[in-house]
Amino acid sequence: MVEIDWRVRRVGQSIFTAWAVTTLSFVLVRLLPGNPMGAMVRKLEQQGVDPVRARQIVELRLSIDPSKPIPVAYVDYMSNMLQGNLGVSIYYGDPVAQIIANALPWTLFVLSWSLFITFFVGVVFGALMAYWEGGKLDVGLTSWAILMGSVPFYVLAFLLLIALSYRLGWFPTGGKQPTGVPPGFNWPYIKGIVHHATLPVMSMLVASGVASLGMRGNSIRILGSDYLRVARLRGLSDMTISTQYVARNAVLPMYTTLMISIGEMFGGSIVLEKVFQYRGLGYYFFSAFSQRDYPLMMGGFVVITVAVVLALLFADLTYSLIDPRAGGQNSESY
């Protein structure tokens, strides 16, 4: 019964966070200094649009009626949000929900591969660094991890773009899919998609340095365990012990860190996709800021935050399944 109450509480906290973010997006256009909604109405009026028609256009684009009292407008806005009506983009002229639905899969494609490779490299390298602590391998990989963790992802993105795209011509300089190839489940199209996504994925691998250092610290704490002594007595190789025994137990604390990194990568994708002209969610979110496209800005803000909240909720609810020792502790600590 306690476990059920803990899970319900975590779901309730996630719902509250999503509601708070959606409310903040309403405040952004209705109550913040500068009144973006009023500025949109005035801009349309300056273009010769009738004041009544200007308010109707703003209501269509923002899903907020500027003529209604704030409580009524807020209820209407939340109702539209729950129905998937995020307004109409000012710059692109398309529904925000449609733009996000078309762009989100491309961002998830890059993020999923980045997370998988980052996590895999971090686990393997961190286990090797800890098992040969103080040795040449540890010194070399630790230096690499510190360097990778210190380089901003956008700096690496520019370096890769200049070196591998403009200088060597190995990768395209922008875009998300090949030109002149019909979209579909065929090898030329799939190959082109992977080719365009390679540099954005490589740019996000700077996070593997931090993951390696975290894995190294977790692994060092368990190196003195009895089961490792038994494994050595059985004659198992150092590589088997470090990657299977050490890594398997040290990786558990990194599970939540992996989910938290989803939020960091979503934030990083905003600049990264602009650098590579990769038209995912981050690209349109950056354009929304540049063009003062408030409906698209609000929609992207809500979607990114909800995605991060769901990732953290998933981590909370499934961690006890991965590590049964954490189930009782979590339920008692909350």
C-alpha positions in Angstrom: 0.0 0.0 0.0 2.9 2.3 0.8 4.5 1.7 -2.6 1.2 2.5 -4.4 0.9 5.8 -2.4 4.5 6.7 -3.4 3.9 6.1 -7.0 0.6 8.1 -7.0 2.4 10.9 -5.3 5.1 11.0 -7.9 2.5 11.0 -10.7 0.7 13.9 -8.9 4.0 15.9 -8.7 4.5 15.4 -12.4 1.0 16.5 -13.2 1.5 19.6 -11.0 4.8 20.4 -12.8 3.1 20.1 -16.2 0.3 22.3 -15.1 2.7 24.9 -13.7 4.6 25.0 -17.0 1.5 25.4 -19.0 0.3 28.2 -16.7 3.7 29.9 -17.0 3.3 29.9 -20.8 0.0 31.7 -20.3 1.6 34.3 -18.0 4.3 34.8 -20.6 1.9 36.3 -23.1 -0.7 37.8 -20.8 0.9 39.2 -17.7 4.6 39.7 -18.3 5.9 43.3 -18.7 5.8 44.3 -22.3 2.5 42.4 -22.9 3.4 40.4 -26.0 -0.3 39.8 -26.8 -1.0 43.5 -26.7 2.0 44.1 -28.9 0.7 41.6 -31.5 -2.7 43.4 -31.5 -1.0 46.8 -32.0 1.2 45.5 -34.7 -1.7 44.2 -36.7 -3.6 47.5 -36.2 -0.6 49.4 -37.5 -0.8 47.2 -40.6 -4.3 48.5 -41.3 -6.2 45.6 -39.7 -9.5 46.4 -38.0 -9.1 46.3 -34.2 -11.8 43.7 -33.8 -10.3 41.6 -36.6 -6.8 42.1 -35.0 -8.1 40.6 -31.7 -9.6 37.7 -33.5 -6.3 36.9 -35.3 -4.4 37.1 -32.0 -7.0 34.8 -30.4 -6.6 32.3 -33.2 -2.8 32.3 -33.0 -2.4 32.3 -29.3 -5.6 30.5 -28.2 -6.2 33.4 -25.9 -9.0 36.0 -26.4 -7.5 39.4 -25.4 -10.9 40.9 -24.8 -11.9 38.3 -22.1 -11.1 38.7 -18.4 -7.9 36.9 -17.3 -9.6 34.0 -15.4 -12.0 33.3 -18.3 -9.1 33.5 -20.8 -7.0 31.2 -18.7 -9.7 28.5 -18.5 -10.2 28.7 -22.3 -6.4 28.5 -22.8 -6.0 25.4 -20.6 -9.0 23.8 -22.3 -7.4 24.4 -25.7 -4.1 23.0 -24.5 -5.7 19.8 -23.3 -7.3 19.4 -26.7 -4.0 19.8 -28.4 -4.7 23.3 -29.7 -1.4 25.2 -29.3 -2.4 28.0 -31.6 -1.0 29.0 -35.0 2.6 30.0 -35.7 3.0 33.6 -36.6 6.1 33.1 -38.8 5.2 29.8 -40.5 1.4 30.2 -40.6 0.8 26.6 -39.7 -0.7 25.1 -36.5 1.9 24.8 -33.8 0.8 21.3 -33.0 1.4 20.3 -36.6 4.9 21.9 -36.6 5.8 20.1 -33.4 4.4 16.8 -34.5 6.5 16.9 -37.7 9.7 18.1 -36.0 9.7 16.1 -32.8 10.5 12.7 -34.3 13.7 14.1 -35.9 14.9 15.5 -32.6 14.0 12.2 -30.8 16.0 10.3 -33.4 19.1 12.3 -32.7 18.6 12.3 -28.9 18.0 8.6 -28.7 21.2 7.7 -30.5 23.1 10.3 -28.5 21.8 8.9 -25.2 22.5 5.3 -26.2 26.1 5.9 -27.4 26.8 8.3 -24.5 25.6 5.9 -21.9 27.4 2.9 -23.5 30.7 4.7 -23.8 30.4 6.1 -20.3 29.7 2.7 -18.7 32.4 0.8 -20.6 35.1 3.5 -20.2 34.2 4.3 -16.6 34.4 0.6 -15.6 37.8 0.3 -17.3 39.1 3.4 -15.7 38.1 2.2 -12.2 39.4 -1.3 -12.6 42.8 -0.1 -13.7 42.8 2.8 -11.3 46.1 4.7 -11.4 47.4 2.9 -14.5 48.1 4.3 -17.9 44.7 3.4 -19.2 43.0 5.2 -16.3 45.2 8.3 -16.8 44.6 8.4 -20.5 40.8 7.8 -20.4 40.4 10.2 -17.5 42.2 12.9 -19.4 40.0 12.2 -22.4 36.9 12.4 -20.2 37.9 15.7 -18.6 38.6 17.2 -22.0 35.2 16.0 -23.4 33.4 17.2 -20.3 35.0 20.6 -20.6 34.2 21.3 -24.2 30.8 22.9 -24.9 28.8 20.8 -27.3 28.3 23.8 -29.7 32.0 24.3 -29.9 32.5 20.7 -30.9 29.6 21.1 -33.4 31.3 24.0 -35.1 34.7 22.2 -35.2 33.1 19.1 -36.7 31.1 21.1 -39.2 34.2 23.0 -40.4 36.5 20.0 -40.5 34.3 17.2 -41.7 31.8 19.1 -43.8 33.3 22.2 -45.3 36.9 21.1 -45.4 36.7 17.3 -46.1 33.2 17.1 -47.5 32.4 13.9 -45.7 29.1 15.0 -44.3 26.4 17.4 -45.5 26.6 21.0 -44.1 22.9 21.1 -43.2 19.5 19.5 -43.5 17.9 16.4 -42.0 17.2 14.2 -45.0 18.8 13.5 -48.5 17.6 15.5 -51.4 16.4 13.8 -54.6 15.6 10.6 -52.7 11.9 9.6 -52.3 11.0 9.3 -48.6 10.2 5.8 -47.5 11.6 2.6 -46.0 14.4 2.1 -48.5 18.1 2.0 -48.0 19.2 5.2 -49.8 16.7 7.2 -47.8 17.7 5.6 -44.5 21.4 6.0 -45.3 20.8 9.6 -46.0 19.0 10.2 -42.8 21.8 8.6 -40.8 24.4 10.6 -42.8 22.7 13.9 -41.9 22.3 13.0 -38.2 25.9 11.8 -37.7 27.4 15.2 -36.9 24.6 16.3 -34.5 25.0 13.0 -32.7 28.8 13.3 -32.5 28.5 16.8 -31.1 26.4 15.6 -28.2 28.9 12.9 -27.2 30.7 15.4 -25.1 28.4 14.2 -22.4 30.1 10.8 -22.5 33.1 12.4 -20.6 30.9 13.3 -17.6 29.2 9.9 -17.8 32.6 8.1 -17.8 33.8 10.1 -14.7 30.5 9.3 -12.9 30.8 5.6 -13.8 34.4 5.6 -12.6 33.4 6.9 -9.2 30.6 4.4 -8.8 32.8 1.6 -9.9 35.6 2.4 -7.4 33.2 2.2 -4.5 32.4 -1.4 -5.3 35.8 -2.7 -6.3 36.4 -4.1 -2.8 33.3 -6.3 -2.8 33.5 -10.0 -2.0 32.0 -11.1 -5.3 34.8 -9.5 -7.2 37.3 -11.6 -5.2 35.4 -14.7 -6.1 35.4 -13.7 -9.7 39.2 -13.4 -9.7 39.5 -16.8 -7.9 37.4 -18.3 -10.7 40.1 -17.2 -13.2 37.9 -14.7 -15.1 39.7 -12.2 -17.3 40.1 -8.6 -16.2 38.0 -7.4 -19.1 35.1 -9.8 -18.1 35.3 -8.7 -14.5 35.5 -4.9 -15.3 32.7 -4.9 -18.0 30.3 -7.5 -16.6 30.7 -7.6 -12.8 31.8 -4.1 -12.0 29.9 -2.3 -14.7 26.6 -4.2 -14.1 26.5 -3.1 -10.4 28.0 0.4 -10.8 25.6 1.3 -13.6 22.5 1.3 -11.5 23.0 4.8 -9.9 23.5 6.2 -13.4 20.0 5.3 -14.5 18.4 8.4 -13.0 21.3 10.5 -14.3 20.6 9.1 -17.8 17.0 10.4 -17.6 18.0 13.8 -16.3 20.4 14.1 -19.2 17.4 14.0 -21.5 16.5 17.5 -20.4 20.0 18.7 -20.9 20.1 17.3 -24.4 16.7 18.8 -25.3 18.1 22.2 -24.3 21.3 21.5 -26.2 19.3 20.6 -29.3 18.0 24.2 -29.6 21.4 25.6 -30.5 22.8 22.4 -32.1 20.0 22.0 -34.6 20.4 25.6 -35.6 24.1 25.1 -36.2 23.4 22.1 -38.5 20.2 23.5 -39.9 18.6 20.3 -38.7 14.9 21.0 -38.7 13.9 19.3 -35.5 12.1 20.8 -32.5 15.1 22.7 -31.3 15.5 24.4 -34.7 11.9 25.7 -34.7 12.2 26.7 -31.0 15.2 28.8 -31.9 13.4 30.3 -34.8 10.5 31.2 -32.5 12.8 33.2 -30.3 14.4 34.9 -33.3 11.1 35.8 -34.9 9.2 36.5 -31.7 6.8 33.8 -32.7 5.0 33.5 -29.3 2.6 30.6 -30.1 5.5 28.4 -31.4 7.7 29.5 -28.5 5.0 28.6 -25.9 4.2 25.3 -27.6 7.8 24.2 -27.8 8.4 25.3 -24.2 5.5 23.2 -23.0 6.3 20.1 -25.1 10.0 20.1 -24.0 9.2 20.5 -20.4 6.5 17.8 -20.4 8.9 15.4 -22.2 11.5 16.0 -19.4 8.9 15.5 -16.7 7.7 12.2 -18.2 11.3 11.0 -18.5 12.0 11.7 -14.8 8.7 10.1 -13.9 9.6 7.0 -15.9 12.9 6.9 -14.1 11.3 7.1 -10.7 8.7 4.5 -11.4 11.1 2.0 -13.0 14.2 2.3 -10.9 13.0 -0.2 -8.3 12.4 -2.7 -11.1 16.0 -2.3 -12.2 17.4 -2.4 -8.7 15.0 -4.2 -6.3 17.1 -2.9 -3.3 15.9 0.6 -4.0 12.1 -0.2 -3.9 11.6 -0.3 -0.2 14.1 2.5 0.5 12.3 4.9 -1.9 8.9 4.1 -0.6 10.0 4.7 3.0 12.0 7.9 2.2 9.0 9.6 0.7 
